[in-house]
C-alpha cells in the first residue's frame, strides 16, 4: 500500500492516483489493496487535514469517508470543490436518502454505504473515471463560445464550463448534465433521458438524484447571475435549457 509516508517521487506516474481518506486502518488497507490490484496507485490518509496537505500532489479521484475524526467528508468535499473538480466517491455508514442527496448536492459523484465490497468500490472508481474522461461529440449549438445569445462557454480540454465569463465549479456529473442541456437549448429532457445519458449506471440512480443535481447547478449559476434561471422545469416532463436569452 502507498501510505501517507511514501515520498511523492516514488509514485508511478503512469498509474491513476487515488486519494483514500479513511480513519479505520483495516478498511483503508482493504481499499488500497483492491485498488492496487486493479492497477491504481492508492495514497492513504487518516484525516481530512492530512488529505488537504497531500491534495496538491495531484490525484485522479478521491474516496472520502464521511465520518472522519477531524472534519466530515462532506466538509472536506466542499473544501476540495473550492479549487478542483476532482471526482469524489463518498463512504459512509449512514444509508438514509437525505445523506445521499446531500452528498450529491455538494459535489459528490457516487456514494457507497458501509459495509461494502472493496471490489465493488474498485468497479465504481473505474466507472466514475470513465465518465470523467469521456468526450462527447462537438455540440450542435454554439455553447463552445459564449455570445450575447448564449452565455455558456464549454471547454472540453479543461472539462469546464464558463457562465457569463465565470468558470463554474462543477462535479463531473454536473458538467455532463449541463453540457447535455446546452446541446439543444429548448429541448425538454425527461429525468429518465438525463439519467440514461449522463449516469454510467442509470439503474442505480434515482429521479430525485437528477433533481438534486439540477438544484445544485441552479444555485451555482444563481451565484453568478441571481436574476437569471437558465434551467426551466417542465412539470411532469423534465428539464430544458432556456433559449430566450
Backbone as numpy.savetxt, mean C-alpha at the origin, in Angstrom:
# Nx Ny Nz CAx CAy CAz Cx Cy Cz
19.14 -15.83 9.24 18.31 -14.64 9.24 19.18 -13.39 9.24
18.72 -12.33 8.56 19.45 -11.08 8.51 18.91 -10.18 9.60
19.49 -10.20 10.78 18.94 -9.44 11.88 19.43 -8.00 11.84
18.98 -7.23 12.85 19.25 -5.80 12.86 20.72 -5.48 13.00
21.55 -6.44 13.43 22.97 -6.17 13.64 23.80 -6.40 12.39
23.19 -6.92 11.34 23.97 -7.23 10.14 24.30 -5.97 9.37
25.55 -5.75 9.00 25.93 -4.56 8.25 25.22 -4.50 6.90
24.80 -3.30 6.51 24.08 -3.14 5.25 24.93 -3.58 4.06
26.26 -3.44 4.16 27.11 -3.75 3.03 27.11 -5.24 2.71
26.60 -6.08 3.63 26.59 -7.52 3.39 25.33 -7.97 2.69
24.40 -7.05 2.48 23.13 -7.41 1.86 23.32 -7.73 0.39
22.68 -8.78 -0.06 22.69 -9.12 -1.47 21.74 -8.18 -2.20
22.28 -7.23 -2.95 21.46 -6.20 -3.57 20.56 -6.75 -4.67
20.79 -7.96 -5.10 19.96 -8.54 -6.15 18.67 -9.11 -5.59
18.60 -9.22 -4.29 17.40 -9.74 -3.66 16.51 -8.59 -3.20
15.23 -8.84 -3.19 14.30 -7.83 -2.68 14.35 -7.84 -1.15
14.51 -6.67 -0.58 14.68 -6.55 0.87 13.34 -6.33 1.55
13.08 -7.13 2.56 11.82 -7.06 3.31 12.11 -6.67 4.74
11.52 -5.56 5.19 11.67 -5.12 6.57 10.58 -5.78 7.42
10.98 -6.53 8.42 10.03 -7.20 9.33 10.12 -6.53 10.69
9.00 -5.99 11.16 8.97 -5.33 12.46 8.03 -6.13 13.36
8.60 -6.93 14.23 7.85 -7.88 15.06 8.60 -8.07 16.37
7.91 -7.89 17.51 8.60 -7.95 18.79 8.71 -9.36 19.36
7.99 -10.32 18.80 8.10 -11.71 19.24 9.22 -12.40 18.46
10.35 -12.73 19.11 11.50 -13.31 18.39 11.15 -14.57 17.59
10.33 -15.45 18.16 10.02 -16.70 17.46 9.23 -16.43 16.18
8.29 -15.49 16.25 7.50 -15.15 15.06 8.38 -14.50 14.01
9.23 -13.56 14.46 10.13 -12.88 13.53 11.05 -13.89 12.84
11.60 -14.83 13.61 12.50 -15.82 13.02 11.79 -16.69 12.00
10.55 -17.09 12.30 9.79 -17.92 11.36 9.50 -17.18 10.07
9.12 -15.90 10.20 8.84 -15.10 9.01 10.11 -14.94 8.18
11.21 -14.59 8.86 12.47 -14.36 8.16 12.94 -15.62 7.44
12.82 -16.76 8.10 13.24 -18.03 7.49 12.41 -18.32 6.25
11.09 -18.12 6.35 10.20 -18.39 5.22 10.53 -17.48 4.05
10.76 -16.19 4.32 11.06 -15.24 3.25 12.43 -15.52 2.63
13.38 -15.87 3.47 14.72 -16.17 2.96 14.68 -17.41 2.07
13.87 -18.39 2.46 13.70 -19.60 1.64 13.15 -19.27 0.27
12.32 -18.21 0.20 11.70 -17.80 -1.06 12.59 -16.85 -1.86
13.80 -16.60 -1.37 14.73 -15.78 -2.14 14.77 -14.31 -1.78
14.09 -13.93 -0.69 14.10 -12.54 -0.25 15.26 -12.31 0.72
15.53 -11.03 1.00 16.54 -10.65 1.98 15.82 -9.98 3.15
15.44 -10.75 4.18 14.69 -10.18 5.30 15.59 -9.49 6.32
15.12 -8.36 6.84 15.82 -7.62 7.88 14.85 -7.46 9.04
15.23 -7.94 10.22 14.33 -7.94 11.36 14.58 -6.82 12.34
13.50 -6.22 12.85 13.55 -5.21 13.91 12.48 -5.56 14.94
12.79 -5.27 16.21 11.84 -5.60 17.28 11.00 -4.41 17.73
11.37 -3.20 17.33 10.62 -2.01 17.73 10.44 -1.07 16.55
9.46 -0.18 16.69 9.24 0.81 15.65 10.41 1.76 15.52
11.04 2.09 16.65 12.18 2.98 16.62 13.34 2.41 15.83
13.61 1.11 16.04 14.67 0.45 15.28 14.35 0.45 13.79
13.07 0.22 13.48 12.65 0.16 12.08 12.86 1.51 11.38
12.51 2.60 12.06 12.67 3.92 11.46 14.14 4.25 11.25
15.00 3.78 12.15 16.43 4.01 11.99 16.98 3.28 10.75
16.46 2.09 10.49 16.97 1.30 9.37 16.23 1.58 8.07
15.12 2.31 8.16 14.26 2.51 7.01 14.99 3.13 5.82
15.90 4.07 6.10 16.59 4.77 5.02 17.54 3.88 4.24
17.80 2.67 4.72 18.68 1.76 3.99 18.04 1.30 2.67
16.73 1.39 2.61 16.04 1.01 1.39 15.46 -0.39 1.44
14.13 -0.49 1.30 13.44 -1.78 1.33 12.38 -1.83 0.23
11.99 -3.03 -0.12 10.97 -3.22 -1.16 9.58 -3.39 -0.56
9.51 -3.80 0.71 8.23 -4.02 1.37 8.47 -4.11 2.87
7.46 -3.76 3.67 7.55 -3.87 5.12 6.41 -4.72 5.66
6.74 -5.58 6.62 5.74 -6.36 7.35 5.72 -5.79 8.77
4.60 -5.19 9.17 4.52 -4.49 10.45 3.56 -5.17 11.41
4.06 -5.51 12.59 3.18 -5.99 13.66 2.45 -4.78 14.23
1.16 -4.89 14.43 0.38 -3.76 14.95 0.72 -3.51 16.42
0.92 -4.59 17.21 1.14 -4.45 18.64 2.59 -4.39 19.05
3.31 -3.36 18.63 4.71 -3.19 18.99 4.85 -2.58 20.38
5.98 -2.79 21.06 6.12 -2.31 22.44 6.25 -0.80 22.56
6.80 -0.12 21.54 7.03 1.32 21.67 6.05 2.17 20.88
5.51 1.66 19.79 4.57 2.41 18.96 3.72 1.40 18.21
2.47 1.74 17.94 1.61 0.81 17.21 2.06 0.72 15.75
1.80 -0.42 15.14 2.12 -0.57 13.73 1.38 0.43 12.87
0.17 0.82 13.30 -0.60 1.81 12.55 0.13 3.16 12.56
0.62 3.55 13.73 1.34 4.82 13.83 2.64 4.76 13.04
3.31 3.62 13.09 4.55 3.45 12.32 4.26 3.58 10.83
3.14 3.01 10.39 2.74 3.11 8.99 2.55 4.57 8.60
1.89 5.35 9.46 1.67 6.77 9.17 3.00 7.50 9.00
3.97 7.18 9.86 5.27 7.84 9.76 6.00 7.45 8.47
5.86 6.19 8.08 6.48 5.74 6.82 5.81 6.42 5.64
4.47 6.53 5.70 3.73 7.13 4.59 4.05 8.62 4.40
4.58 9.26 5.40 4.97 10.67 5.26 6.14 10.84 4.32
6.88 9.76 4.07 8.07 9.87 3.22 8.19 8.79 2.16
7.26 7.84 2.13 7.44 6.73 1.19 6.12 6.03 0.89
6.06 5.41 -0.30 4.92 4.58 -0.69 5.27 3.10 -0.57
6.22 2.80 0.28 6.65 1.41 0.50 5.44 0.51 0.77
5.28 -0.60 0.04 4.17 -1.52 0.31 4.25 -2.04 1.75
3.09 -2.14 2.41 3.04 -2.53 3.82 2.00 -3.62 4.04
2.40 -4.66 4.76 1.47 -5.71 5.19 1.43 -5.68 6.71
0.23 -5.60 7.29 0.07 -5.58 8.73 -0.09 -6.99 9.29
0.46 -7.22 10.47 0.24 -8.44 11.25 -0.43 -8.03 12.55
-1.48 -8.73 12.94 -2.17 -8.35 14.17 -2.93 -9.53 14.76
-3.14 -9.46 16.05 -3.97 -10.46 16.73 -5.42 -10.04 16.73
-5.69 -8.81 16.26 -7.05 -8.28 16.25 -7.70 -8.57 14.91
-8.79 -9.31 14.95 -9.43 -9.75 13.70 -10.66 -8.95 13.34
-10.99 -7.90 14.08 -12.22 -7.16 13.81 -12.14 -6.43 12.47
-13.28 -6.29 11.85 -13.35 -5.61 10.55 -12.93 -4.15 10.69
-13.23 -3.53 11.82 -12.87 -2.13 12.04 -11.36 -1.96 11.96
-10.61 -2.84 12.64 -9.15 -2.75 12.61 -8.62 -2.95 11.19
-9.23 -3.87 10.47 -8.80 -4.12 9.10 -9.01 -2.89 8.23
-10.18 -2.26 8.36 -10.49 -1.07 7.58 -9.53 0.06 7.94
-9.28 0.24 9.24 -8.36 1.29 9.68 -6.99 1.08 9.06
-6.51 -0.15 9.10 -5.20 -0.44 8.52 -5.12 -0.11 7.05
-6.18 -0.40 6.31 -6.19 -0.12 4.88 -6.35 1.37 4.62
-7.14 2.03 5.44 -7.37 3.46 5.26 -6.09 4.27 5.43
-5.23 3.87 6.36 -4.03 4.67 6.62 -2.89 4.31 5.68
-3.12 3.39 4.75 -2.10 3.13 3.75 -1.56 1.72 3.68
-2.14 0.79 4.44 -1.70 -0.60 4.35 -2.15 -1.25 3.05
-1.38 -2.23 2.58 -1.73 -2.92 1.34 -2.33 -4.29 1.57
-2.10 -4.86 2.75 -2.69 -6.15 3.09 -2.67 -6.29 4.60
-3.36 -7.33 5.10 -3.62 -7.45 6.54 -3.73 -8.93 6.86
-2.91 -9.42 7.78 -2.98 -10.82 8.18 -3.21 -10.92 9.68
-4.09 -11.84 10.07 -4.44 -12.02 11.48 -3.68 -13.22 12.05
-3.09 -13.02 13.23 -2.39 -14.10 13.92 -3.40 -15.05 14.55
-3.09 -16.34 14.61 -1.92 -17.01 14.04 -2.06 -17.16 12.52
-0.95 -17.19 11.84 -0.96 -17.29 10.39 0.16 -18.22 9.94
0.09 -18.63 8.70 1.12 -19.48 8.13 2.21 -18.61 7.50
3.47 -18.79 7.89 4.55 -18.02 7.26 4.58 -18.21 5.74
4.19 -19.38 5.28 4.16 -19.62 3.83 3.09 -18.77 3.16
1.95 -18.61 3.85 0.90 -17.74 3.29 1.37 -16.30 3.27
2.07 -15.89 4.33 2.60 -14.52 4.35 3.57 -14.32 3.19
4.44 -15.29 2.94 5.38 -15.19 1.82 4.63 -15.04 0.50
3.54 -15.78 0.36 2.73 -15.69 -0.86 2.11 -14.31 -0.99
1.67 -13.75 0.14 1.08 -12.42 0.09 2.13 -11.35 -0.20
3.32 -11.54 0.34 4.42 -10.62 0.03 4.66 -10.60 -1.48
4.70 -11.78 -2.09 4.90 -11.87 -3.54 3.77 -11.18 -4.29
2.53 -11.39 -3.83 1.38 -10.81 -4.51 1.41 -9.28 -4.43
1.72 -8.75 -3.25 1.78 -7.29 -3.10 2.90 -6.70 -3.95
4.07 -7.33 -3.94 5.17 -6.85 -4.77 4.83 -6.92 -6.25
4.11 -7.98 -6.64 3.71 -8.12 -8.04 2.79 -6.97 -8.44
1.84 -6.66 -7.57 0.91 -5.56 -7.85 1.67 -4.24 -7.94
2.64 -4.05 -7.05 3.39 -2.80 -7.02 4.21 -2.61 -8.28
4.73 -3.70 -8.80 5.64 -3.61 -9.94 4.93 -3.68 -11.29
3.64 -3.93 -11.27 2.90 -4.03 -12.53 2.88 -2.68 -13.23
2.89 -2.72 -14.53 2.76 -1.50 -15.32 1.58 -1.68 -16.26
0.58 -0.79 -16.15 -0.57 -0.84 -17.03 -0.22 -0.23 -18.38
-1.03 -0.49 -19.41 -0.81 0.15 -20.71 -0.99 1.66 -20.58
-0.49 2.43 -21.53 -0.65 3.88 -21.48 -2.11 4.26 -21.36
-2.38 5.33 -20.64 -3.75 5.78 -20.42 -4.33 6.35 -21.70
-5.65 6.13 -21.89 -6.32 6.67 -23.06 -6.59 8.15 -22.88
-6.90 8.56 -21.65 -7.17 9.95 -21.36 -5.85 10.67 -21.12
-5.86 12.00 -20.98 -4.62 12.76 -20.89 -3.97 12.89 -19.52
-4.27 12.02 -18.53 -3.71 12.28 -17.21 -2.22 12.05 -17.08
-1.50 11.65 -18.18 -0.05 11.58 -18.08 0.55 12.98 -18.08
-0.28 13.99 -18.34 0.16 15.38 -18.26 -0.98 16.22 -17.73
-0.73 16.98 -16.70 -1.78 17.82 -16.13 -2.13 18.95 -17.10
-3.38 19.36 -17.07 -3.84 20.46 -17.90 -5.00 21.13 -17.19
-5.43 22.31 -17.65 -6.55 22.97 -16.98 -7.79 22.09 -16.93
-7.94 21.15 -17.91 -9.12 20.31 -17.93 -8.92 18.97 -17.25
-7.69 18.72 -16.81 -7.41 17.45 -16.14 -6.25 17.67 -15.18
-6.51 17.80 -13.89 -5.49 18.20 -12.92 -4.55 17.10 -12.47
-4.65 15.91 -13.07 -3.80 14.79 -12.64 -2.60 14.61 -13.56
-1.47 14.29 -12.97 -0.29 13.92 -13.73 0.20 12.59 -13.17
0.24 11.58 -14.01 0.63 10.24 -13.58 2.03 9.93 -14.09
2.91 9.63 -13.17 4.29 9.29 -13.49 4.49 7.80 -13.25
4.50 7.04 -14.35 4.62 5.58 -14.24 6.00 5.16 -13.77
7.03 5.91 -14.12 8.38 5.54 -13.72 8.56 5.64 -12.21
8.04 6.72 -11.63 8.17 6.92 -10.18 6.98 6.33 -9.42
5.99 5.84 -10.15 4.78 5.28 -9.56 4.16 6.31 -8.60
3.85 7.47 -9.13 3.25 8.50 -8.31 2.27 9.33 -9.13
1.35 9.96 -8.45 0.33 10.79 -9.08 0.35 12.17 -8.44
0.41 13.20 -9.29 0.33 14.58 -8.82 -1.09 15.10 -9.05
-1.55 15.90 -8.11 -2.90 16.46 -8.19 -2.80 17.97 -8.01
-3.14 18.71 -9.07 -2.95 20.15 -9.08 -1.52 20.52 -8.68
-0.53 19.73 -9.17 0.86 20.03 -8.94 1.44 19.48 -7.65
0.61 18.87 -6.81 1.08 18.30 -5.55 1.13 16.78 -5.64
2.29 16.19 -5.33 2.41 14.74 -5.36 1.64 14.14 -4.18
0.71 13.25 -4.48 -0.08 12.60 -3.44 0.71 11.44 -2.83
0.64 11.30 -1.52 1.27 10.17 -0.84 0.27 9.02 -0.81
0.46 8.06 -1.70 -0.50 6.98 -1.89 0.11 5.62 -1.60
-0.72 4.71 -1.10 -0.30 3.31 -1.03 -0.34 2.75 -2.44
0.25 1.60 -2.66 0.26 1.01 -4.00 -1.16 0.72 -4.48
-2.04 0.31 -3.57 -3.43 0.04 -3.95 -4.14 1.33 -4.33
-3.91 2.39 -3.56 -4.53 3.68 -3.89 -4.03 4.19 -5.23
-2.75 3.99 -5.51 -2.20 4.42 -6.80 -2.92 3.71 -7.94
-3.05 2.40 -7.86 -3.70 1.65 -8.93 -5.17 2.02 -9.06
-5.82 2.25 -7.94 -7.24 2.60 -7.96 -7.46 3.95 -8.63
-6.69 4.95 -8.23 -6.86 6.28 -8.82 -6.45 6.28 -10.29
-5.42 5.53 -10.59 -4.95 5.45 -11.99 -6.04 4.85 -12.88
-6.72 3.83 -12.37 -7.79 3.22 -13.14 -8.93 4.20 -13.38
-9.31 4.94 -12.35 -10.39 5.93 -12.50 -9.99 7.02 -13.48
-8.69 7.36 -13.50 -8.21 8.41 -14.40 -8.22 7.97 -15.87
-8.24 6.69 -16.10 -8.23 6.21 -17.48 -9.42 6.75 -18.27
-10.58 6.68 -17.67 -11.80 7.06 -18.37 -12.66 7.96 -17.48
-12.35 9.24 -17.42 -13.17 10.16 -16.61 -14.63 10.06 -17.03
-15.49 9.96 -16.04 -16.92 9.85 -16.32 -17.43 8.42 -16.35
-16.54 7.46 -16.55 -16.98 6.06 -16.57 -17.25 5.58 -15.15
-18.39 4.95 -14.96 -18.76 4.44 -13.64 -18.25 3.01 -13.51
-17.41 2.79 -12.49 -16.90 1.46 -12.18 -17.64 0.93 -10.95
-18.19 -0.27 -11.05 -18.80 -0.88 -9.88 -17.71 -1.29 -8.90
-18.10 -1.56 -7.68 -17.12 -2.01 -6.70 -16.49 -3.33 -7.14
-17.29 -4.22 -7.71 -16.77 -5.50 -8.19 -15.75 -5.29 -9.30
-16.02 -4.36 -10.21 -15.06 -4.08 -11.29 -13.76 -3.51 -10.73
-13.87 -2.65 -9.73 -12.67 -2.08 -9.13 -11.86 -3.16 -8.42
-12.54 -4.05 -7.70 -11.82 -5.12 -7.01 -11.13 -6.04 -8.00
-11.82 -6.38 -9.10 -11.24 -7.29 -10.08 -10.07 -6.66 -10.84
-10.09 -5.34 -10.98 -9.06 -4.65 -11.75 -7.87 -4.22 -10.91
-8.10 -3.93 -9.63 -7.06 -3.35 -8.79 -6.44 -4.35 -7.83
-7.26 -5.22 -7.25 -6.77 -6.17 -6.25 -6.26 -7.43 -6.91
-5.11 -7.92 -6.46 -4.53 -9.16 -6.99 -5.42 -10.35 -6.68
-6.02 -10.36 -5.49 -6.90 -11.45 -5.08 -8.26 -10.86 -4.70
-9.07 -10.51 -5.70 -10.34 -9.84 -5.43 -11.29 -10.64 -4.55
-11.14 -11.96 -4.57 -12.04 -12.78 -3.75 -11.79 -12.59 -2.27
-10.62 -12.07 -1.91 -10.32 -11.84 -0.50 -10.68 -10.42 -0.05
-11.05 -9.57 -1.00 -11.40 -8.19 -0.68 -12.90 -8.08 -0.39
-13.28 -6.98 0.24 -14.68 -6.72 0.55 -15.07 -5.40 -0.09
-16.38 -5.23 -0.39 -16.82 -3.98 -0.98 -16.51 -2.80 -0.07
-16.55 -3.03 1.24 -16.24 -1.95 2.18 -14.76 -1.58 2.10
-13.94 -2.51 1.66 -12.52 -2.21 1.46 -12.36 -1.19 0.34
-13.13 -1.36 -0.74 -13.11 -0.38 -1.83 -13.54 0.98 -1.30
-14.63 1.01 -0.54 -15.12 2.27 0.02 -14.06 2.93 0.90
-13.34 2.13 1.67 -12.31 2.67 2.56 -11.18 3.32 1.75
-10.78 2.69 0.65 -9.72 3.26 -0.18 -10.19 4.53 -0.88
-11.44 4.55 -1.33 -11.98 5.76 -1.96 -12.03 6.90 -0.94
-12.45 6.58 0.28 -12.50 7.58 1.34 -11.12 8.15 1.61
-10.11 7.28 1.63 -8.74 7.72 1.87 -8.26 8.62 0.73
-8.54 8.23 -0.52 -8.15 9.05 -1.67 -8.80 10.42 -1.60
-10.08 10.45 -1.27 -10.78 11.74 -1.18 -10.14 12.65 -0.14
-9.79 12.07 1.01 -9.20 12.87 2.08 -7.86 13.46 1.63
-7.06 12.67 0.92 -5.74 13.15 0.49 -5.87 14.23 -0.58
-6.87 14.09 -1.47 -7.06 15.12 -2.49 -7.73 16.36 -1.91
-8.58 16.16 -0.92 -9.23 17.30 -0.26 -8.21 18.16 0.47
-7.13 17.54 0.95 -6.08 18.29 1.63 -5.38 19.24 0.67
-5.42 18.91 -0.64 -4.81 19.76 -1.66 -5.78 20.83 -2.14
-7.01 20.42 -2.44 -8.06 21.34 -2.91 -9.36 21.02 -2.17
-9.59 21.65 -1.02 -10.76 21.34 -0.19 -12.08 21.53 -0.90
-12.11 22.43 -1.90 -13.37 22.77 -2.55 -13.77 21.81 -3.66
-12.87 20.83 -3.97 -13.12 19.93 -5.09 -13.20 18.48 -4.61
-14.18 17.74 -5.14 -14.25 16.30 -4.88 -14.20 15.59 -6.24
-13.01 15.11 -6.65 -12.86 14.54 -7.99 -13.59 13.21 -8.20
-13.85 12.47 -7.12 -14.48 11.16 -7.25 -15.97 11.27 -6.95
-16.78 10.84 -7.89 -18.23 10.89 -7.72 -18.77 9.53 -7.29
-19.70 9.55 -6.35 -20.35 8.32 -5.90 -21.68 8.18 -6.62
-21.92 7.03 -7.20 -23.17 6.74 -7.88 -23.89 5.68 -7.04
-24.88 6.12 -6.30 -25.55 5.25 -5.34 -26.05 3.96 -6.00
-25.66 2.84 -5.41 -26.08 1.55 -5.91 -25.34 1.10 -7.16
-24.39 1.92 -7.63 -23.69 1.59 -8.87 -22.17 1.51 -8.68
-21.57 2.58 -8.12 -20.13 2.55 -7.94 -19.53 3.94 -7.93
-18.34 4.08 -8.54 -17.61 5.34 -8.51 -17.11 5.72 -9.90
-16.90 7.01 -10.08 -16.28 7.50 -11.31 -15.46 8.73 -11.00
-14.54 9.06 -11.90 -13.79 10.30 -11.79 -14.54 11.36 -12.55
-14.76 12.50 -11.93 -15.54 13.55 -12.58 -14.82 14.03 -13.83
-15.59 14.47 -14.82 -15.01 14.96 -16.07 -15.38 16.41 -16.34
-16.19 17.03 -15.47 -16.63 18.41 -15.69 -15.76 19.38 -14.87
-14.46 19.42 -15.19 -13.56 20.30 -14.45 -13.76 21.74 -14.87
